[in-house]
């Protein structure tokens, strides 16, 4: 199993599991493992989430992110290892934990036969709220997600972004202090994604702890104070987005694309950059001097079709750690 490299907020690896969560941890995991028959989805990971933090699991599909979230949600028991949520055992205390959670699943599970308001009212009743309290809470949440004007509309008439915001509103009915979001903006257009991000930033400002999975590097940078990078069921690095980029990548990246089927070997540019990576139809040159390297690369290889100088991001970190991109 590949070991984890830690940047900030490190968690000691290995050793016997502690009997309970350390003081201050909202979620505490040690050697957490999930096995489905012969497939290991989560292979002994350690992490802690502090109250008020925005914590992310970053990685491609199949990395183990959703399996980890389902264990935290108390809907999939760990195969082995230690997991505590609110200092409670998800296997023994599942109902008590779920009553204090808000969950935004990867797929919307709204009732299409009900109106926008009715989706919130019915969900509120699951938590034992009276109709009057449920109506008040629904009105408050529809204002929060900017859907008050669509309260009487059928869910079928909502756009994808509106449905996602309604799903977030539903997850907040019970006023949770911990909100779990599994791929919260997958499939949304940029405008809708930013609308969801704005709501999540407001929740953070109100002290709600966020735990999210994503394979969008910009989303992780926008939302997360701290994150773990997962691949193949293990954590390969941990830290703040900026700390990870500073440790595993250069300040800038020069992307080179080539015309007429020309192929340039990474070795041809090795002396121009700190590191050169070949990815699909382009070369990535990692450097702190993007403009100068771009000019030199174009002079050396006239068949260059396009050159882009950009800031390093979390996908570059993932490429460095795993040898592939987040979308592979």
C-alpha positions in Angstrom: 0.0 0.0 0.0 1.4 3.4 -1.0 2.1 5.6 2.0 0.7 9.0 2.6 2.8 12.2 2.4 1.7 14.9 4.8 2.1 18.7 4.4 0.1 20.4 7.1 -2.3 19.3 9.8 -0.5 16.0 9.8 -2.0 12.9 11.4 0.3 10.2 12.8 0.2 7.1 10.6 0.3 3.5 11.8 0.1 2.1 15.2 -2.9 0.9 17.2 -6.2 2.7 16.8 -7.1 5.1 19.5 -10.2 4.1 21.6 -11.9 7.4 20.9 -11.7 10.6 18.9 -9.1 13.1 20.1 -10.5 16.2 21.8 -11.8 18.6 19.2 -12.2 16.2 16.2 -15.6 16.1 14.6 -14.6 13.0 12.5 -11.7 10.7 13.5 -10.5 7.8 11.4 -7.6 5.4 11.9 -6.8 2.5 9.5 -10.3 2.9 8.1 -10.9 0.1 5.5 -13.8 -0.8 3.3 -13.8 -4.1 1.3 -16.4 -5.3 -1.1 -15.9 -9.0 -1.6 -12.4 -9.1 -3.2 -12.2 -5.4 -4.0 -10.7 -3.0 -1.5 -12.3 0.4 -1.9 -10.7 2.1 1.0 -7.3 0.7 2.2 -6.5 1.8 5.7 -6.7 5.6 5.7 -6.2 8.1 8.6 -7.7 11.5 8.8 -9.3 14.0 11.2 -11.8 16.8 10.6 -12.0 19.7 13.0 -15.2 21.7 13.8 -15.8 24.6 11.4 -13.4 23.2 8.8 -14.0 22.7 5.1 -12.3 19.3 4.4 -12.1 17.6 1.0 -11.4 14.3 -0.5 -9.9 14.9 -4.0 -9.4 12.2 -6.5 -10.7 10.5 -9.7 -13.7 8.2 -9.9 -12.9 5.0 -8.0 -10.4 6.5 -5.7 -12.4 5.6 -2.6 -14.0 9.0 -1.9 -17.6 8.0 -2.0 -17.0 4.8 -0.1 -15.4 6.9 2.7 -18.4 9.3 2.7 -20.9 6.4 3.0 -19.1 5.1 6.1 -19.2 8.6 7.7 -22.9 8.8 6.8 -23.5 5.5 8.7 -25.0 3.8 5.7 -22.0 1.5 5.0 -20.2 -0.1 7.9 -16.4 -0.1 8.0 -14.8 -3.5 7.2 -12.1 -2.7 9.8 -10.3 0.2 11.5 -11.6 3.0 13.7 -14.2 5.6 12.8 -15.8 8.1 15.1 -18.3 10.9 14.2 -19.3 13.3 16.9 -17.2 10.9 19.1 -19.8 8.2 18.4 -19.5 4.8 16.7 -21.3 4.8 13.3 -22.1 1.1 13.7 -23.6 1.3 17.2 -24.8 4.9 17.1 -25.9 5.3 13.5 -29.4 6.9 14.2 -27.9 9.4 16.6 -25.2 10.5 14.2 -27.6 10.7 11.2 -29.9 12.9 13.2 -27.1 15.5 13.4 -25.8 15.2 9.8 -26.8 17.0 6.6 -26.2 14.9 3.5 -26.0 16.0 -0.2 -25.7 12.8 -2.2 -24.0 12.6 -5.6 -27.3 12.0 -7.3 -30.4 14.1 -6.6 -33.1 12.2 -4.8 -35.8 14.8 -4.8 -39.4 13.8 -5.2 -40.5 14.9 -8.6 -44.2 14.5 -7.8 -43.9 17.2 -5.1 -43.4 20.9 -5.3 -40.2 22.6 -4.2 -41.7 23.6 -0.8 -43.3 20.2 -0.3 -39.9 18.4 -0.7 -38.7 20.4 2.3 -41.8 20.0 4.4 -42.0 16.2 4.0 -38.3 15.9 4.8 -38.7 18.1 7.9 -41.4 15.8 9.2 -38.9 12.9 9.2 -37.1 14.9 12.0 -40.3 15.2 14.0 -40.9 18.9 13.3 -44.4 20.2 13.6 -46.1 21.5 10.4 -45.7 25.1 11.6 -42.0 24.7 12.4 -41.5 22.9 9.1 -43.2 25.7 7.1 -41.0 28.3 8.9 -37.9 26.3 8.3 -38.7 25.7 4.6 -39.3 29.4 4.0 -36.0 30.3 5.6 -34.1 27.7 3.5 -35.8 28.6 0.2 -34.7 32.2 0.8 -31.2 31.0 1.6 -30.8 29.0 -1.7 -32.7 31.7 -3.7 -35.6 29.5 -4.6 -38.4 31.3 -2.7 -40.1 32.4 -6.0 -40.2 28.8 -7.2 -41.6 27.4 -3.9 -44.9 26.2 -5.6 -43.2 24.9 -8.7 -42.8 21.2 -9.6 -39.3 19.9 -9.1 -39.5 18.7 -12.8 -39.4 22.4 -13.9 -36.1 23.2 -12.1 -32.8 23.5 -13.9 -29.9 21.3 -12.7 -28.4 24.1 -10.7 -31.8 24.8 -9.0 -32.2 21.1 -8.2 -28.8 21.0 -6.6 -29.5 24.1 -4.5 -32.8 22.5 -3.4 -31.0 19.3 -2.4 -28.6 21.4 -0.3 -31.6 23.2 1.3 -33.1 19.8 2.1 -29.9 18.7 3.8 -30.1 21.7 6.0 -33.6 21.1 7.3 -32.4 19.7 10.6 -29.8 22.6 11.2 -26.8 20.2 11.0 -23.4 21.4 12.1 -21.8 18.9 9.8 -22.7 18.8 6.1 -21.5 16.0 3.8 -21.4 16.7 0.1 -20.6 14.0 -2.4 -19.5 15.6 -5.8 -21.8 18.6 -5.1 -21.5 20.3 -8.6 -21.0 17.4 -11.0 -22.8 18.0 -14.2 -23.5 21.7 -13.6 -22.5 24.5 -15.8 -20.0 27.2 -14.5 -22.7 29.6 -13.5 -24.7 27.0 -11.5 -21.5 25.7 -9.9 -20.6 29.2 -8.7 -24.1 29.6 -7.3 -23.7 26.4 -5.2 -20.2 27.6 -4.1 -21.7 30.9 -2.9 -24.2 29.0 -0.7 -21.5 26.8 0.7 -19.2 29.8 1.5 -22.2 31.3 3.5 -22.6 28.1 5.4 -18.9 28.1 6.3 -19.3 31.7 7.6 -22.1 30.5 9.9 -19.8 27.8 11.4 -21.1 24.7 9.5 -18.4 22.1 9.0 -18.2 20.9 5.4 -16.8 17.6 4.2 -16.9 17.1 0.4 -15.7 14.8 -2.3 -14.8 16.2 -5.7 -12.7 15.5 -8.8 -12.7 19.2 -9.8 -9.4 20.8 -8.8 -10.8 24.3 -8.9 -13.7 23.3 -6.6 -11.3 21.9 -4.0 -9.2 25.1 -4.2 -12.3 27.3 -3.8 -13.9 25.4 -0.9 -11.4 23.5 1.1 -9.2 24.6 4.0 -7.6 21.2 3.9 -7.9 18.1 1.8 -6.5 14.7 1.2 -5.6 13.4 -2.2 -6.8 9.8 -2.8 -5.9 7.3 -5.4 -6.6 3.6 -5.4 -8.2 3.7 -2.0 -5.3 5.3 -0.1 -4.3 8.8 0.8 -1.2 9.9 -1.1 -0.9 13.4 0.3 -2.6 15.8 2.8 -2.6 19.5 3.4 -4.1 22.8 2.3 -4.5 23.4 -1.4 -1.7 26.0 -1.5 0.7 23.9 0.6 0.2 20.9 -1.7 0.8 23.0 -4.8 3.9 24.6 -3.3 5.4 21.2 -2.3 4.6 19.1 -5.3 4.6 21.5 -8.2 6.2 24.6 -9.6 4.7 28.1 -9.6 3.7 27.9 -13.3 3.0 25.3 -16.0 3.7 25.7 -19.8 1.4 23.6 -21.9 2.6 22.8 -25.4 0.4 21.4 -28.2 1.8 20.3 -31.6 0.5 20.6 -35.1 0.2 18.0 -37.9 0.7 15.0 -35.7 4.1 16.1 -34.6 5.4 14.5 -31.5 8.0 16.1 -29.2 9.7 14.0 -26.6 9.9 15.2 -23.1 13.7 14.8 -23.1 13.9 17.6 -25.8 12.7 20.1 -23.2 14.2 18.7 -20.0 16.8 21.4 -19.7 14.1 24.2 -19.9 12.0 23.1 -16.9 12.1 21.6 -13.5 10.0 18.7 -14.7 8.3 17.7 -18.0 5.2 15.5 -18.2 3.6 14.0 -21.4 -0.2 14.0 -21.1 -2.4 12.8 -24.0 -1.9 15.4 -26.7 0.4 17.9 -25.0 3.5 18.4 -22.9 3.5 20.1 -19.5 6.7 22.0 -18.6 6.9 22.8 -14.9 8.8 26.0 -14.1 8.8 29.2 -12.1 9.5 31.2 -15.2 6.6 30.5 -17.6 7.0 33.2 -20.2 10.7 32.6 -20.7 10.3 28.9 -21.0 7.4 29.2 -23.4 9.5 31.5 -25.7 12.4 29.1 -25.6 10.2 26.1 -26.3 8.6 27.7 -29.3 12.0 28.6 -30.7 13.3 25.1 -30.2 10.2 23.3 -31.7 8.6 25.4 -34.4 5.9 22.8 -34.9 4.3 24.0 -31.7 0.6 24.7 -32.4 -0.4 26.3 -29.1 1.3 27.5 -25.9 -0.4 28.2 -22.7 1.2 29.6 -19.5 -0.9 29.0 -16.4 -0.7 28.8 -12.7 -0.1 25.3 -11.1 -3.1 23.6 -9.7 -4.1 20.6 -7.8 -4.4 18.5 -10.9 -0.6 19.0 -11.4 -0.1 17.8 -7.8 -2.2 14.7 -8.6 -0.2 14.1 -11.8 3.1 14.3 -9.8 1.9 11.9 -7.1 0.2 9.3 -9.3 1.5 9.7 -12.9 -2.0 10.5 -14.2 -4.6 13.2 -14.3 -7.7 13.5 -12.2 -9.9 12.6 -15.2 -8.0 9.5 -16.4 
